[in-house]
């Protein structure tokens, strides 16, 4: 992993070895890029970043120990100029916004790895921000939606975990009527047919996570 002084130095962070191997294979045949380090979770990513100070970091979102968004926040707090590309299978608009607000410079889907990865690395290294077409579509589709309140998100998370209204009321120390009101708002805001549908939408958009 020796790096030429003029090449873009890359850190690849993903909990799947095959994905890291795929990235390594793509980067290896580029004359202007070098893979300087790899990490399998967010905590390791922070350590590898401190050690290697890469020009561009490729960051998965869903990982054990520490997720990608938390790792982005930690790295950017310590190294504000860090240029990080999210590389994920998740297309939820809330997830995308969360990553970009944390400081990611690009959001790319793994199914577009071969097509867009290299040009995205070069664009981010040159100081640009970029979103994959699918990510842009998801943001545009929900741009005018009413956001769920913190209380509604908590109720939605408990719905997704299989709790009935009374159980939710007991856990949150609120009345069952309050829970019913929040559920009604959740269904309306998400355009959901029922509680199960609302939970599915919440997971897909990244409003809640398991």
LOMI-993538 format. One record per residue: residue in three letters; x negated, y, z negated of N, C-alpha, C in turn. Coordinates in steps of 0.001 Angstrom, whole numbers, plus 500000, padded with zeros to 6 digits. Example, Ala and Ser with C-alpha at 12.3 -4.5 7.8 and 13.67 -1.06 7.14 Angstrom:
% LOMI-993538
ala486810494310492200487700495500492200486800496700492200
ser487150497750492920486330498940492860487100500030492130
***
This chain:
% LOMI-993538
unk499192498791500000500000500000500000499150501271500000
unk498036501251500666497208502448500719497866503469501636
unk497893504713501209498619505734501947497670506674502664
unk497945506916503950497235507930504699497659509296504157
unk496757510235504125497036511540503527498192512254504211
unk498406512002505494499440512710506243500768511948506288
unk500815510737505758502039509940505858503020510274504745
unk504299510006504996505352510218504007505298509058503022
unk505056509360501759504894508329500742506247508014500123
unk506629506731500147507997506327499805508024505379498607
unk509007505627497720509329504716496621510692504101496928
unk510797502769496924512058502068497190512598501484495884
unk513825501871495525514437501414494276515725500653494598
unk515727499351494341516908498518494596516767497230493812
unk517884496742493251517785495514492453517835494249493301
unk517967494392494620517952493226495504516611493151496246
unk515811492121495961514508491998496629514604492002498151
unk515670491417498700515802491359500163515954492756500765
unk516652493633500065516799495008500556515438495706500543
unk514695495515499451513365496136499379512444495573500454
unk512576494284500727511772493681501799512132494273503153
unk513444494492503357513888495084504623513343496491504809
unk513367497269503729512814498624503775511313498573504060
unk510625497673503354509170497540503538508834497191504981
unk509637496302505575509403495897506961509593497046507934
unk510632497842507702510889498996508576509783500044508454
unk509397500318507221508401501366506969507020500951507482
unk506725499667507374505382499169507718504997499453509168
unk505990499516510057505668499724511480505771501187511905
unk505933502077510896505977503509511206504609504138510943
unk504118504884511899502782505480511761502761506641510768
unk503960507193510463503994508384509604504575508096508216
unk504679506811507831505257506454506534504448505366505836
unk504476505401504496503830504365503694504692504079502469
unk504967502800502223505677502413501004504647502302499890
unk504721503215498914503690503248497867504095502486496613
unk505408502260496423505852501550495214507287501074495373
unk507653500090494530509015499574494486509469499502493029
unk510796499535492824511367499376491487512709498660491623
unk513098497926490567514334497146490630515444497712489751
unk515160498788489009516198499444488221515795500895487950
unk516722501658487373516484503079487162515320503394486245
unk515182502628485169514090502897484223512726502690484895
unk512624501593485626511386501299486346511122502382487392
unk512201502875488008512062503915489028511402505170488449
unk511808505550487253511243506744486609509742506557486384
unk509368505365485888507947505079485636507148505077486931
unk507703504447487967507005504388489259506876505786489863
unk507899506614489666507827507977490190506715508752489488
unk506641508630488171505588509331487418504204508905487895
unk504072507601488156502755507058488536502360507468489954
unk503308507391490896502962507538492323503350508879492936
unk504247509626492297504713510911492826505033510817494325
unk505990509974494712506304509796496134506901511051496759
unk506775511158498064507392512277498789508899512086498900
unk509317510833499117510737510510499262511034509230498479
unk512146509244497732512575508058496981513899507557497538
unk513976506254497786515223505611498222515845504971496992
unk517066505375496635517662504982495355518996504268495531
unk519067503027495057520337502325494971521146502926493821
unk522474502715493808523298503281492737523616502285491635
unk524077501101492010524515500121491015523365499181490671
unk522769499383489497521653498550489054521765498296487558
unk521159497223487099521105496932485670520143497894484979
unk520239497964483658519357498780482810519653500272482906
unk519556500837484094519924502248484306520381502401485744
unk521544503033485951522044503164487316521332504278488072
unk521618504347489357520909505281490222521145506737489907
unk522397507102489578522695508504489287521936508967488046
unk521930508146486997521194508509485780519696508628486058
unk519193507741486923517766507799487278517450509072488070
unk518353509440488978518161510679489751518093511877488810
unk519036511937487864519069513052486910517773513113486102
unk517318511952485616516099511903484808514868512329485615
unk514761511830486833513610512165487675513626513648488025
unk514802514163488400514899515574488796514685516523487616
unk515035516088486413514759516912485228513267517072485018
unk512538516001485316511085516017485119510350516555486345
unk510897516250487516510276516659488788511350517308489672
unk511637518580489482512740519251490187512637519194491710
unk511426519034492226511249519016493685511415517617494284
unk511719516627493463511869515247493955512924515174495053
unk512575514477496113513495514314497251513988512868497262
unk515275512720496975515839511389496759516977511125497727
unk516935509958498347517987509497499254518737508360498578
unk520043508496498449520853507394497926521083506393499049
unk520820505133498746520998504045499707521908503019499044
unk523159502919499502524146502157498742525185501515499654
unk526005500638499065527143500066499788528428500809499429
unk528353501766498493529550502423497968529865503708498719
unk531141503829499164531538504982499974532533505894499260
unk532789505670497970533768506485497257533372507943497197
unk534334508838497464534025510269497510533533510798496165
unk534093510293495070533680510759493746532242510320493464
unk531933509104493890530562508586493727529573509428494539
unk529964509782495753529102510598496609528838511955495965
unk529916512601495489529777513917494848528898513838493608
unk529082512765492829528302512588491606526811512500491945
unk526493511745492982525088511573493372524497512872493907
unk525269513584494724524752514825495301524595515907494224
unk525533515960493280525417516927492183524227516596491282
unk523894515301491196522736514894490390521424515313491033
unk521478515615492341520278516095493013519823515283494210
unk520618514284494617520256513523495825520283514442497039
unk519380514207497979519314515052499184520041514408500362
unk520343513114500238521031512415501330521780511225500755
unk522820510798501464523643509659501038523817508766502250
unk523261507562502164523204506666503313523727505295502933
unk524469504667503850525020503343503587524064502259504076
unk523999501166503313523060500097503642523360499434504978
unk524633499455505396524945498823506686524411499634507865
unk523936500847507595523333501680508633521817501762508481
unk521288500831507676519875500875507299518949501036508500
unk519063500127509461518141500158510589518373501378511479
unk519617501788511592519953502858512524519531504236512016
unk519792504504510754519646505879510274518552506106509235
unk518024505042508642517122505229507507515894506056507851
unk515219505694508913513952506346509236514138507825509553
unk515176508144510347515394509557510676515851510345509450
unk516565509671508526516987510340507294515784510628506404
unk514866509672506302513636509898505520512882511106506066
unk512742511178507379512007512296507987512735513623507752
unk514066513601507855514845514825507660514728515333506223
unk514851514420505256514767514804503845513353515279503507
unk512353514619504058510965515039503837510736516449504380
unk511465516796505445511339518133506054512183519182505322
unk512863518755504242513618519707503429515102519778503726
unk515603518897504565517024518926504926517850518040504009
unk519172518294503998520124517417503332520984516752504400
unk521414515524504128522209514837505147523138513807504515
unk524291513618505139525253512594504727525532511685505914
unk525725510399505643526123509494506716527525509890507174
unk527914509577508414529256509922508901530368509390508003
unk530219508173507492531239507594506624531362508378505323
unk530236508780504762530264509566503528530922510924503775
unk530604511549504892531222512833505234532726512689505390
unk533150511592506025534576511335506220535292511187504880
unk534680510442503953535296510220502643535445511534501878
unk534432512384501933534506513678501255535605514548501862
unk535671514570503186536674515394503865538090514895503574
unk538261513580503530539584512989503337540189513376501988
unk539333513534500973539838513803499628539518515219499134
unk539096516081500046538634517419499645539718518233498947
unk540974518047499346542056518857498769542855518100497713
unk542420516914497352543127516132496325543028516806494961
unk544067516659494152543995517092492759543135516100491982
unk542140516600491281541256515714490519541956515231489250
unk541636514013488849542157513503487584541478514231486423
unk542235514461485359541648515043484145540829513964483433
unk540024514383482464539227513424481691540138512413480989
unk541251512895480457542191512000479781542818510987480725
unk543118511427481940543702510524482940542686509483483392
unk541437509897483511540389508934483897540226507867482815
unk540281508282481553540183507324480452541320506321480505
unk542534506800480754543698505909480866543530504975482061
unk543069505506483181542875504682484378541855503575484114
unk540792503909483391539762502918483061540357501796482207
unk541233502160481269541866501157480410542909500336481178
unk543579500963482129544496500228483006543720499168483788
unk542585499586484353541762498666485145541249497497484310
unk541103497727483003540639496669482094541784495759481649
unk543013496043482144544136495149481878545005495507480692
unk544879496724480193545653497136479023547045497650479403
unk548041497301478607549392497837478757549465499215478101
unk550541499947478372550674501306477833550532501361476317
unk551183500427475603551125500437474143549694500223473648
unk548970499300474308547577499050473926546720500290474162
unk546971500970475286546223502193475595546509503261474540
unk547788503403474201548182504387473182547489504115471852
unk547457502834471465546808502462470198545309502765470234
unk544657502437471358543207502637471459542835504119471460
unk543685504952472055543366506379472172544005507222471073
unk544790506554470214545485507262469129546382508384469666
unk547123508052470730548108508977471288549431508232471406
unk550511508950471705551817508294471798551954507557473126
unk552848506587473130553093505836474363553683506749475439
unk554452507747475023555024508710475973553919509509476667
unk552899509862475901551755510581476489551056509715477527
unk550892508430477202550275507491478153551111507409479421
unk552439507282479253553328507189480426553222508431481298
unk553090509591480656552932510831481413551642510851482209
unk550572510375481574549279510331482277549315509325483424
unk549966508182483199550068507171484263550833507751485450
unk551925508479485161552713509103486233551856510072487037
unk551059510884486340550162511830487023549111511108487858
unk548566510028487312547542509241488018548098508699489325
unk549286508095489266549901507517490464550151508591491514
unk550616509754491054550905510850491976549630511389492622
unk548625511656491815547380512244492332546629511293493264
unk546674509996492970545940509021493793546770508490494948
unk548062508833494967548933508292496012549086506790495889
unk549124506309494649549153504863494391550588504364494227
unk550816503114494632552147502509494531552455502044493113
unk551426501579492408551618501061491056550286501101490311
unk550284500584489086549087500644488233547902499893488850
unk548178498701489365547108497898489969546500498613491166
unk547367499185491991546899499932493165546053501132492727
unk546491501817491656545741502964491137544344502551490680
unk544268501418489984542967500920489522542054500606490702
unk542621500002491750541828499668492944541302500930493620
unk542166501949493737541749503216494340540659503868493486
unk540861503840492162539874504428491259538504503803491399
unk538464502484491533537197501773491701536581502070493066
unk537410502059494103536907502282495455536304503690495620
unk536966504677495006536497506060495155535376506409494170
unk535122505516493216534054505792492256534515506640491082
unk535847506787490914536366507550489776536076506789488479
unk536223505470488552535883504611487420534937503528487895
unk534217502935486969533296501841487279533473500747486259
unk533166499507486658533145498399485695531719498205485230
***
